[in-house]
Amino acid sequence: MIRKLHEKLINNETTSVELTEEYFDNIKKRDGEIGAYLTLTKDLALDQARAVDDKIKKGEKINLLEGIPCAVKDNIFLDGFRVTAGSKILDNYIAPYDATVVKKLKERNAVFLGKTNLDEFAMGSSNENSAYQKVKNPADSERVPGGSSGGSAAAVASDEAVWALGSDTGGSIRQPASFCGVVGLKPTYGRVSRYGLIAMASSLDQIGPIAKTVEDAAIILSGLAGEDKMDATSARSSDKLYENYLDADIKGIRIGVPDEYLKKGLDEKVREKFDTAVEKFKKKGAIIEKISLPHSDYSLPVYYIIMTSEASSNLARFDGIKYGLRIDDRAKSDILSKKAGSLKNSFVNGTLLETYLDSRQYGLGEEVKRRIMLGTYALSAGYYDAYYLKAQKVRALIKNDFKKAFEKVDIIFSPTTPEAAFKFGEKTDDPLKMYLSDIYTVTANLAGVPAISFSIGEINEEGSKLPVGGQLMGKWFDEENLLRMAHAFGVG
């Protein structure tokens, strides 16, 4: 997709301005129904597109991302534009600088169409937790697009963007990519800078691309990856063009299929598509081996203890004082009437505390509050060792499972999700049932390995053709092999 559009640009079959206007026309036609965008940046996009067209007219070379319209999840900073993280508490917050990934893309003259909708503070698996609007699945408007990067996935699937940026804490790129029938890549933790991403769980979060094809994801990763002095967790890595590693020959590659991922809870229709995908890999020359990731059964509780703990710490900054929404319903006269000697204590114990409480009460949604409370409890005195510390120990065991597995196989293959896209409201009354949507994806975040979701077929549900995703997980910093395997699946 990206390469074809690039060729059209350099062959003067179209211009970046025409391409950009075409996608804004698509947004105008479709987004009233889909709800993928929270903010459009049309003036910026057209200025960026004109600059690329001028380069082409002058005979200058352009890179593959140059002049190509994209979207950015609304928890990633785009300088001068609103960044809400899908929450009312940041409704009026303007990003004061560019995230490193945005800066890198600007250097490559990508065109930014706008900011996409998400579950509030990236907390959710369905995009039903956005404070603004629900995103609908382009395959069936009665079903969720997945979350939290549902806006980005739906925008790509509905041709409202060529590609988009998402963030993935426990599957938030891969799960919506699976539900919407597109490609979603979570790079190795540290491969891509997190500077300028509104943090949920700092040891799990990772920015990555959502695109139409594996080749597109590889091209985008080439533009995003690299060490960043603003992010101490970013890894040293030489510049690579990942799109040059997509050799379709996978003969002899050892693919591990974990027994634990094929147990009770996996939808039969999804299992059928997965089994068919395994056979397809076999026909292409790959060697399929059964493996065990014995601590996978603990991955979901471990994830939700660590994630909520880190989220409760990260979200403490949203207090109604520093930035964002502030609700202070006590009149100034109530404070000024106090005697000087008691003013300070009265302010701390009364008005300031009320500001904190009211701002969070009205600014944060139910799921965010739930996770903050769970995390605060897990970190509290007397429970830290019993919950958070123990969860970190089990996390180490999960990571060790992957190390042992990769001694036997080159890559791991599983379904992305246990089912296809579900209907709105189907799981909102049961948070635990909702959390199970991430059961196959959270392990990659806990272990820090790269993972990609790509379409392995469709199933019929009540007259709708719903996409089904397959997930490949690779060795640490081995995105080349990961992308090659996913690309090979779709070739031929």
C-alpha positions in Angstrom: 0.0 0.0 0.0 2.6 2.6 1.1 5.0 1.5 -1.7 2.3 1.8 -4.4 1.3 5.2 -3.2 5.0 6.3 -3.1 5.4 5.1 -6.7 2.3 7.1 -7.8 3.8 10.2 -6.2 7.2 9.9 -7.8 5.6 9.0 -11.2 3.4 12.1 -11.0 0.2 10.0 -11.1 -1.1 11.9 -8.1 0.1 14.5 -5.7 0.4 14.4 -1.9 -2.2 17.1 -1.7 -4.7 15.1 -3.8 -4.0 12.0 -1.8 -4.5 13.9 1.5 -7.7 15.5 0.3 -8.9 12.1 -0.8 -8.5 10.7 2.7 -10.2 13.7 4.3 -13.1 13.1 1.9 -13.2 9.5 3.2 -13.2 10.7 6.7 -16.1 13.1 6.0 -18.1 10.3 4.4 -17.4 7.6 6.9 -16.3 8.9 10.3 -19.7 10.1 11.3 -20.6 6.4 11.5 -17.2 4.9 12.5 -16.1 7.6 15.1 -12.4 6.9 14.6 -11.1 10.5 15.0 -11.2 12.9 18.0 -9.3 15.7 16.3 -8.5 16.5 12.6 -5.4 18.4 11.7 -6.3 19.4 8.1 -4.3 22.6 7.9 -1.2 20.9 9.1 -1.7 17.9 6.8 -2.2 20.1 3.7 0.9 22.2 4.5 2.9 19.0 4.9 1.5 17.6 1.7 2.4 20.8 -0.3 6.0 20.7 1.0 6.4 17.1 -0.3 4.8 18.1 -3.7 7.3 21.0 -4.0 10.2 18.5 -3.4 8.9 16.2 -6.1 8.5 19.1 -8.6 12.2 20.1 -7.9 13.3 16.6 -8.8 14.4 15.8 -5.2 14.2 12.2 -3.9 11.6 11.3 -1.3 11.5 8.4 1.2 8.7 5.9 1.4 6.8 7.6 4.2 7.0 11.1 2.6 3.7 12.5 1.6 1.7 9.5 2.9 -1.3 10.3 5.1 -1.4 8.8 8.6 -3.1 9.1 11.9 -1.9 9.2 15.5 -3.5 7.7 18.5 -4.6 10.5 20.9 -2.3 9.6 23.7 0.8 10.6 21.7 1.9 14.2 21.6 1.6 16.2 18.4 2.9 19.7 19.2 0.2 22.4 19.3 -2.8 20.1 19.1 -5.1 18.7 21.7 -4.1 15.4 23.3 -6.9 13.9 25.4 -5.9 10.3 25.9 -9.7 9.7 25.5 -10.4 11.4 28.9 -12.4 14.5 30.0 -9.7 15.3 32.5 -7.4 16.2 29.6 -10.1 17.7 27.4 -8.4 21.1 27.1 -4.8 20.0 27.2 -2.6 21.1 24.2 0.6 19.1 23.6 3.6 21.4 24.3 6.0 19.3 22.2 6.2 16.4 19.7 6.6 12.8 20.8 9.9 11.4 19.5 8.0 9.1 17.1 6.1 12.2 15.8 9.4 14.1 15.5 10.9 11.2 13.5 7.9 11.1 11.2 8.0 14.9 10.7 11.6 14.5 9.7 10.4 12.0 7.1 7.7 14.4 5.9 4.8 12.1 6.8 1.3 13.7 6.6 -0.7 13.8 9.8 -4.5 13.6 9.3 -5.5 13.7 12.9 -5.7 12.1 16.3 -7.6 8.9 16.8 -10.0 7.7 19.5 -9.1 5.3 22.2 -10.2 3.8 25.5 -9.6 6.3 28.2 -5.9 6.4 29.1 -5.6 3.3 26.9 -7.5 1.3 29.5 -9.8 -1.1 27.7 -10.3 -3.8 25.1 -13.3 -2.5 23.2 -13.1 1.3 22.8 -16.3 1.5 24.9 -14.4 3.4 27.6 -13.6 6.5 25.6 -15.0 9.6 27.3 -16.1 11.0 23.9 -17.6 8.4 21.5 -17.6 4.7 20.7 -15.6 3.6 17.7 -17.5 1.1 15.5 -15.9 -1.9 13.8 -15.9 -1.2 10.0 -16.8 -4.9 9.4 -20.0 -4.7 11.5 -21.1 -1.4 13.2 -22.8 -3.3 16.0 -19.5 -4.7 17.1 -16.4 -3.2 18.8 -13.2 -2.5 17.0 -11.1 -3.7 19.9 -9.0 -1.5 22.1 -7.4 0.5 23.2 -6.1 1.5 19.8 -9.5 0.9 18.2 -9.6 4.3 16.6 -6.4 3.8 14.8 -7.3 0.2 13.7 -10.8 1.4 12.5 -9.3 4.3 10.6 -6.9 2.1 8.7 -9.6 -0.6 8.0 -12.1 2.0 6.8 -9.6 3.8 4.5 -9.6 6.9 6.7 -5.8 6.7 6.9 -3.2 4.8 5.1 -1.6 3.8 8.4 -1.7 4.8 12.0 0.2 4.8 15.2 -1.1 2.9 18.3 0.2 2.0 21.7 0.3 -1.5 23.1 0.4 -2.2 26.9 -1.2 -5.7 26.9 -2.3 -6.1 23.3 -3.8 -2.7 22.5 -2.3 -2.7 19.0 -2.7 -6.4 18.1 -6.2 -7.0 19.5 -7.9 -4.2 17.5 -5.8 -5.1 14.5 -7.2 -8.6 14.7 -10.8 -7.4 15.2 -10.6 -5.0 12.2 -8.6 -7.3 9.8 -5.4 -5.2 9.6 -1.8 -5.6 10.7 -0.7 -4.5 14.1 3.0 -4.6 15.3 4.2 -4.3 18.9 8.0 -3.9 18.7 10.4 -5.2 21.3 10.2 -3.1 24.5 12.8 -0.4 24.0 12.9 -0.6 20.2 10.8 2.5 19.8 11.0 5.6 22.1 8.1 6.2 24.5 8.9 9.8 25.0 5.8 11.8 24.4 3.4 8.9 25.0 1.0 9.5 27.9 2.1 6.6 30.2 -0.2 4.0 31.5 2.2 1.2 32.6 5.8 2.3 31.9 7.4 -1.2 31.9 4.8 -2.5 29.4 3.9 0.4 27.1 5.2 0.3 23.5 4.3 2.4 20.5 3.9 0.6 17.1 2.2 0.8 13.7 -1.2 -0.4 12.5 -1.3 -0.8 8.7 -2.9 -2.7 5.8 0.1 -5.0 5.1 3.1 -6.4 6.8 5.4 -4.6 4.4 3.7 -1.3 5.4 4.4 -2.2 9.1 8.0 -2.9 8.3 8.4 0.5 6.4 6.8 2.4 9.3 9.0 0.6 11.9 12.1 1.7 9.9 11.0 5.3 10.5 10.2 4.8 14.2 13.0 2.6 15.6 16.1 3.8 17.4 17.7 5.0 20.6 16.4 8.2 22.1 18.2 10.2 24.8 14.9 11.4 26.1 13.9 7.8 26.9 16.3 5.9 29.1 14.5 2.6 28.3 15.1 2.9 24.6 17.7 0.5 23.2 20.8 1.1 21.2 20.1 -0.2 17.7 21.6 0.6 14.3 19.3 2.0 11.7 17.7 -0.7 9.7 15.3 -0.8 6.7 13.0 -3.6 7.9 11.3 -3.7 4.6 14.5 -5.2 3.1 14.2 -8.3 5.3 10.9 -9.6 3.9 12.3 -12.7 2.1 9.3 -15.0 1.5 11.3 -18.2 1.9 10.6 -19.6 5.4 11.7 -23.2 4.7 13.2 -24.8 7.8 12.0 -22.1 10.2 10.8 -23.7 13.5 7.4 -22.4 14.6 6.3 -23.2 18.2 2.6 -23.6 19.0 2.0 -23.3 22.8 -0.4 -25.9 24.2 -1.6 -23.4 26.8 -3.0 -21.1 24.1 -5.3 -23.7 22.7 -7.2 -24.7 25.8 -10.8 -24.1 26.8 -12.1 -20.6 26.0 -10.9 -20.5 22.4 -13.8 -20.1 20.0 -14.2 -23.1 17.8 -14.4 -21.1 14.6 -11.3 -19.2 15.5 -9.5 -22.5 16.3 -10.4 -23.7 12.8 -8.9 -20.7 11.1 -5.8 -21.0 13.3 -5.4 -24.7 12.4 -5.7 -23.8 8.8 -3.0 -21.1 9.2 -0.7 -23.7 10.8 -1.1 -25.9 7.8 -0.4 -23.0 5.5 2.9 -22.4 7.3 3.7 -26.1 6.9 3.1 -26.0 3.2 5.5 -23.1 2.9 8.2 -25.2 4.5 8.1 -24.2 8.1 8.5 -26.9 10.8 5.7 -26.9 13.4 6.5 -27.9 17.0 4.4 -28.1 20.1 5.8 -26.1 23.0 4.9 -25.2 26.5 4.8 -21.8 28.1 3.9 -23.2 31.6 3.4 -20.0 33.4 1.0 -18.5 30.8 -2.0 -19.4 33.0 -0.7 -16.7 35.4 -0.1 -14.1 32.8 -3.5 -12.3 33.0 -3.5 -11.8 36.8 0.2 -10.9 36.8 -0.5 -8.3 34.0 -3.4 -6.7 35.8 -1.5 -6.4 39.1 1.6 -4.8 37.4 -0.4 -2.7 35.0 -2.8 -1.3 37.5 0.0 -0.6 40.0 2.1 1.3 37.4 -1.1 3.1 36.2 -2.0 4.2 39.7 1.4 5.8 40.0 1.5 7.4 36.5 -2.0 8.8 36.8 -1.3 10.5 40.1 -0.2 13.5 38.2 -3.8 14.2 37.0 -4.9 16.1 40.0 -6.6 19.2 38.6 -3.7 21.4 39.5 -0.9 20.9 37.0 -2.9 20.7 33.8 -6.2 19.6 32.4 -9.6 19.7 33.9 -9.9 21.6 37.3 -13.1 21.5 39.3 -13.0 23.8 42.3 -16.5 24.6 43.5 -15.6 26.4 46.7 -15.9 30.2 46.5 -12.8 32.2 47.1 -14.5 34.2 49.8 -14.7 31.0 51.9 -10.9 30.9 51.9 -10.2 34.6 52.2 -12.5 34.9 55.2 -10.3 32.5 57.2 -7.8 33.9 59.6 -4.2 34.0 58.4 -3.1 31.5 61.0 -5.5 28.8 59.9 -5.6 29.6 56.2 -2.9 27.1 55.1 -4.4 24.1 57.0 -7.9 24.9 55.9 -6.8 25.1 52.3 -4.9 21.8 52.4 -7.6 19.9 54.3 -10.5 21.5 52.6 -10.4 23.2 49.2 -7.3 21.7 47.8 -8.4 18.2 48.7 -11.9 18.9 47.3 -10.2 20.0 44.0 -8.3 16.8 43.8 -11.4 14.7 44.5 -13.8 16.6 42.4 -11.4 16.9 39.4 -10.8 13.1 39.4 -14.5 12.3 40.2 -15.8 14.1 37.2 -12.7 13.9 35.0 -12.0 10.2 35.1 -14.2 7.3 33.9 -15.2 4.2 35.7 -12.6 1.8 34.2 -9.8 4.3 35.0 -11.0 4.6 38.6 -11.3 0.9 38.9 -7.7 0.3 37.8 -6.3 3.1 39.9 -7.9 1.7 43.0 -6.7 -1.8 42.2 -3.2 -0.6 41.7 -3.1 1.6 44.7 -4.3 -1.3 46.8 -1.6 -3.6 45.4 1.1 -1.0 46.2 -0.2 -0.2 49.7 1.6 -1.0 52.9 1.1 -4.6 53.9 0.1 -5.7 50.3 3.1 -4.7 48.2 5.0 -8.0 48.9 1.8 -10.1 48.6 0.7 -8.7 45.2 3.1 -6.4 43.3 6.4 -8.1 44.3 5.0 -11.6 43.8 3.6 -10.6 40.4 7.1 -9.3 39.4 8.6 -12.7 40.4 6.1 -14.6 38.3 6.7 -12.1 35.4 10.4 -13.3 35.6 9.2 -16.9 35.3 7.1 -16.0 32.2 10.1 -14.3 30.6 12.1 -17.4 31.4 9.5 -19.6 29.7 10.1 -17.6 26.5 13.9 -17.9 26.8 13.5 -21.7 27.0 11.0 -21.8 24.2 13.3 -19.9 21.9 16.1 -22.4 22.5 13.8 -24.9 20.7 12.0 -22.8 18.1 12.6 -19.6 16.1 9.2 -18.1 16.6 5.9 -18.6 18.4 2.5 -18.7 16.7 -1.0 -18.4 18.4 -4.4 -16.9 17.8 -4.3 -13.1 18.6 -7.6 -13.3 20.5 -9.9 -16.1 21.7 -12.8 -14.8 19.7 -13.7 -12.4 16.9 -15.1 -8.9 17.5 -18.0 -9.0 20.1 -21.0 -6.8 20.2 -21.2 -3.5 22.1 -22.4 -4.0 25.7 -21.7 -7.7 25.6 -19.0 -7.5 28.2 -19.3 -4.1 29.9 -21.0 -5.5 33.0 -18.3 -8.1 33.6 -14.8 -6.6 33.7 -13.1 -10.0 34.2 -14.8 -11.3 31.0 -13.6 -8.2 29.2 -10.0 -8.7 30.5 -9.9 -12.2 29.0 -9.9 -10.6 25.6 -6.1 -10.0 26.2 -5.3 -13.5 27.3 -3.0 -14.3 24.3 -1.4 -10.9 24.0 -0.3 -9.8 27.5 2.6 -12.3 27.7 4.5 -10.5 24.9 4.3 -7.3 27.0 5.3 -9.0 30.2 8.3 -10.7 28.5 9.1 -7.6 26.3 9.3 -9.6 23.1 8.1 -8.3 19.7 4.7 -9.5 18.4 2.6 -9.0 15.3 -1.1 -9.7 14.5 -2.2 -10.3 10.9 -5.3 -11.6 9.3 -5.6 -15.4 8.9 -9.2 -15.4 7.6 -12.8 -14.5 8.4 -15.7 -16.2 10.2 -19.4 -15.7 9.6 -21.4 -14.4 12.6 -25.0 -13.5 12.2 -24.5 -12.5 8.6 -21.3 -10.5 9.1 -17.8 -11.6 8.0 -15.6 -10.9 11.0 -11.8 -10.9 10.7 -9.7 -13.4 12.7 -6.1 -12.6 13.6 -3.0 -14.8 14.1 -0.2 -13.7 16.3 3.5 -14.3 15.9 5.9 -13.6 18.8 9.6 -13.4 18.1 12.9 -13.3 20.0 14.0 -10.0 21.6 15.0 -7.5 18.9 14.4 -9.9 16.1 11.7 -7.9 14.3 13.3 -8.9 11.0 12.4 -12.6 11.3 9.0 -11.7 12.8 8.1 -9.5 9.9 9.5 -12.0 7.4 7.3 -14.8 8.8 4.1 -12.7 8.8 4.8 -11.4 5.3 5.4 -15.0 4.0 2.0 -16.0 5.3 0.3 -13.5 3.0 2.4 -14.2 -0.1 1.1 -16.8 -2.5 
